[in-house]
Amino acid sequence: MKAILDVIMVILQLYWWVLLIMIIMSWLISFNVINTRNQFVASVWRVVNQLTEPLLNPIRRVMPNFSGLDISPIILFLGIFFIQQLIVRYGYAYVP
């Protein structure tokens, strides 16, 4: 059981990094630092979006519009942190 919790923690941590990469890439694309016409950048952007959008879209539908400021990744970061803390505090405590 502890091995399953460890795998879940690793997956959550990897998803945290993918979300951070998505945020940084979106800023770099917005400020024209990197260009999506580059095939490598476009493929990385496509993969990162396909991994993050399924969880970000429901959050965006619920959250109000803050004049162009997207805070859905922050909410998702908090959700990931909350799940990790639940696993650490309650999951590992009751697993022999």
VOROSE-917895 format. One record per residue (C-alpha): x, y, z. Coordinates in Angstrom, 1 decimal. Layout:
<nodes>
<node u="X" v="Y" w="Z"/>
...
</nodes>
This chain:
<nodes>
<node u="0.0" v="0.0" w="0.0"/>
<node u="2.9" v="2.4" w="0.8"/>
<node u="4.3" v="1.8" w="-2.7"/>
<node u="1.0" v="2.9" w="-4.3"/>
<node u="1.0" v="6.1" w="-2.2"/>
<node u="4.6" v="6.7" w="-3.3"/>
<node u="3.7" v="6.3" w="-6.9"/>
<node u="0.8" v="8.7" w="-6.5"/>
<node u="3.1" v="11.2" w="-4.8"/>
<node u="5.6" v="10.9" w="-7.8"/>
<node u="2.8" v="11.4" w="-10.3"/>
<node u="1.5" v="14.5" w="-8.5"/>
<node u="5.0" v="15.9" w="-8.3"/>
<node u="5.5" v="15.3" w="-12.1"/>
<node u="2.2" v="16.9" w="-12.9"/>
<node u="3.2" v="19.9" w="-10.7"/>
<node u="6.3" v="20.3" w="-12.9"/>
<node u="4.3" v="19.9" w="-16.1"/>
<node u="1.9" v="22.7" w="-14.9"/>
<node u="4.9" v="24.9" w="-14.1"/>
<node u="6.3" v="24.3" w="-17.6"/>
<node u="3.0" v="25.2" w="-19.1"/>
<node u="2.9" v="28.5" w="-17.1"/>
<node u="6.4" v="29.5" w="-18.0"/>
<node u="5.9" v="28.6" w="-21.7"/>
<node u="2.7" v="30.6" w="-21.9"/>
<node u="4.5" v="33.6" w="-20.6"/>
<node u="7.4" v="33.1" w="-23.0"/>
<node u="5.0" v="32.7" w="-25.9"/>
<node u="3.0" v="35.8" w="-24.9"/>
<node u="6.1" v="38.0" w="-24.7"/>
<node u="7.5" v="36.6" w="-28.0"/>
<node u="10.5" v="35.1" w="-26.4"/>
<node u="9.9" v="31.7" w="-28.0"/>
<node u="8.0" v="31.2" w="-31.2"/>
<node u="5.4" v="28.5" w="-31.7"/>
<node u="6.3" v="28.3" w="-35.4"/>
<node u="9.4" v="26.3" w="-34.3"/>
<node u="8.4" v="22.7" w="-34.6"/>
<node u="10.0" v="21.6" w="-31.3"/>
<node u="8.4" v="24.4" w="-29.3"/>
<node u="5.0" v="23.7" w="-31.0"/>
<node u="5.1" v="20.0" w="-30.2"/>
<node u="6.2" v="20.6" w="-26.5"/>
<node u="3.4" v="23.2" w="-26.2"/>
<node u="0.8" v="20.8" w="-27.6"/>
<node u="1.8" v="18.0" w="-25.3"/>
<node u="1.9" v="20.3" w="-22.2"/>
<node u="-1.6" v="21.7" w="-23.1"/>
<node u="-3.0" v="18.2" w="-23.7"/>
<node u="-1.8" v="17.2" w="-20.2"/>
<node u="-3.0" v="20.3" w="-18.3"/>
<node u="-6.2" v="21.5" w="-20.1"/>
<node u="-8.4" v="18.6" w="-18.9"/>
<node u="-7.9" v="19.7" w="-15.3"/>
<node u="-7.7" v="23.4" w="-15.9"/>
<node u="-10.9" v="23.8" w="-18.0"/>
<node u="-13.3" v="22.8" w="-15.2"/>
<node u="-11.6" v="25.2" w="-12.8"/>
<node u="-11.8" v="28.0" w="-15.4"/>
<node u="-15.6" v="27.4" w="-15.8"/>
<node u="-16.1" v="27.8" w="-12.1"/>
<node u="-13.7" v="30.7" w="-11.4"/>
<node u="-14.9" v="34.3" w="-12.3"/>
<node u="-13.0" v="36.3" w="-14.9"/>
<node u="-10.3" v="38.5" w="-13.4"/>
<node u="-9.9" v="40.8" w="-16.4"/>
<node u="-7.7" v="38.5" w="-18.4"/>
<node u="-5.7" v="37.1" w="-15.4"/>
<node u="-5.9" v="33.3" w="-15.3"/>
<node u="-5.6" v="32.0" w="-11.8"/>
<node u="-6.7" v="28.4" w="-12.5"/>
<node u="-3.1" v="27.1" w="-12.4"/>
<node u="-2.8" v="28.6" w="-8.9"/>
<node u="-6.0" v="26.8" w="-7.8"/>
<node u="-4.6" v="23.5" w="-9.3"/>
<node u="-1.3" v="24.0" w="-7.5"/>
<node u="-3.2" v="24.4" w="-4.3"/>
<node u="-5.2" v="21.2" w="-5.1"/>
<node u="-2.1" v="19.2" w="-5.8"/>
<node u="-0.5" v="20.5" w="-2.6"/>
<node u="-3.7" v="19.6" w="-0.6"/>
<node u="-3.7" v="16.1" w="-2.0"/>
<node u="0.0" v="15.6" w="-1.2"/>
<node u="-0.5" v="16.8" w="2.3"/>
<node u="-3.5" v="14.4" w="2.8"/>
<node u="-1.4" v="11.5" w="1.7"/>
<node u="1.6" v="12.5" w="3.9"/>
<node u="-0.5" v="13.2" w="7.0"/>
<node u="-3.2" v="10.5" w="6.8"/>
<node u="-2.1" v="8.0" w="4.1"/>
<node u="1.3" v="7.2" w="5.5"/>
<node u="0.2" v="7.4" w="9.1"/>
<node u="-2.2" v="4.4" w="8.8"/>
<node u="-0.1" v="2.2" w="6.4"/>
<node u="2.0" v="-0.4" w="8.2"/>
</nodes>
